[in-house]
């Protein structure tokens, strides 16, 4: 399972569980991955996600947002 597929699967679980903060965070991650795909004009692989210049920043922002939401 790729990172994108994992994020999608976790989003479905969060929706069903009505975990709004987790869902919002996962949507932000999904959006960031999609934007990176658009920038590169190709589908991202797990290695491409890990090698991304913005990967660490995106992850930190997502964790920060998730924590501020009180879901830590």
Secondary structure, DSSP 8 states (H G I E B T S, - for coil): --HHHHHHHHHHHHHHHT-HHHHHHHHHHHHHHHHHHHHHTS---HHHHHH-TTHHHHHHHHHHHHHHTT--
